[in-house]
Amino acid sequence: MESLVNFLSEPGGFLVWILAFVAVVFAAISISRGELEAFKGRIIICSSLLFLSFAFFLLSFGIEEIEAVDSSARMAPRLWAVGLAFFTLLQLHWIIMGRSPEDPEVGDIKKVMLTFAIVAFSLWGMNIAGYLISSGGMILLLLMLFGERRLFVLISLAGGWVLFSWFVFMRLLMLSLPVGVLFG
């Protein structure tokens, strides 16, 4: 297992990841024919997210264990992988059961680009304001971009994520999150 993870972590393994991802996308396209044709975009996205969660989980075996830390450094990517896989499988279940809306005819490229800019700004902001403030701000801005205007929902989701991240990663797993230059 370790030699496979080492190979996939090297530059030569990148081609394997790309080819595997292309195979997953083509499989999703072939699956979404017939009665699932109206959900093709959602199925491709879900398949891609499942591939990503598998990659997180597999690559976590290559993370070096640190003796001085009370918890395993492998735990954070594995938690992300399991959470991502669970919610993606739930979305696929809703698609198959017919409880998910059909794909829209055309996309909104402006929202896609704004989402990309908000996520990029959040990643850049981690070096300045730290992970907790940056991720909370990102969630707040994304919720507002997608039309959420209820103050209680905005504050509870952004604040809930910050509290969840602080509790799980800093208290339970004893991992240090980036604090940024303002607070570090």
URPE-V555335 format. One record per residue. RES is the residue in one small letter. SS is DSSP state (hx for helix, st for strand, lp for the rest). Layout:
RES:SS
RES:SS
//
This chain:
m:lp
e:hx
s:hx
l:hx
v:hx
n:hx
f:hx
l:hx
s:hx
e:lp
p:hx
g:hx
g:hx
f:hx
l:hx
v:hx
w:hx
i:hx
l:hx
a:hx
f:hx
v:hx
a:hx
v:hx
v:hx
f:hx
a:hx
a:hx
i:hx
s:hx
i:hx
s:lp
r:lp
g:hx
e:hx
l:hx
e:hx
a:hx
f:hx
k:hx
g:hx
r:hx
i:hx
i:hx
i:hx
c:hx
s:hx
s:hx
l:hx
l:hx
f:hx
l:hx
s:hx
f:hx
a:hx
f:hx
f:hx
l:hx
l:hx
s:hx
f:hx
g:hx
i:lp
e:lp
e:lp
i:lp
e:lp
a:lp
v:lp
d:lp
s:lp
s:lp
a:lp
r:hx
m:hx
a:hx
p:hx
r:hx
l:hx
w:hx
a:hx
v:hx
g:hx
l:hx
a:hx
f:hx
f:hx
t:hx
l:hx
l:hx
q:hx
l:hx
h:hx
w:hx
i:hx
i:hx
m:lp
g:lp
r:lp
s:lp
p:lp
e:lp
d:lp
p:lp
e:lp
v:lp
g:lp
d:lp
i:hx
k:hx
k:hx
v:hx
m:hx
l:hx
t:hx
f:hx
a:hx
i:hx
v:hx
a:hx
f:hx
s:hx
l:hx
w:hx
g:hx
m:hx
n:hx
i:hx
a:hx
g:lp
y:hx
l:hx
i:hx
s:hx
s:hx
g:hx
g:hx
m:hx
i:hx
l:hx
l:hx
l:hx
l:hx
m:hx
l:hx
f:lp
g:lp
e:lp
r:lp
r:lp
l:hx
f:hx
v:hx
l:hx
i:hx
s:hx
l:hx
a:hx
g:hx
g:hx
w:hx
v:hx
l:hx
f:hx
s:hx
w:hx
f:hx
v:hx
f:hx
m:hx
r:hx
l:hx
l:lp
m:lp
l:lp
s:lp
l:lp
p:lp
v:lp
g:hx
v:hx
l:hx
f:hx
g:lp
//
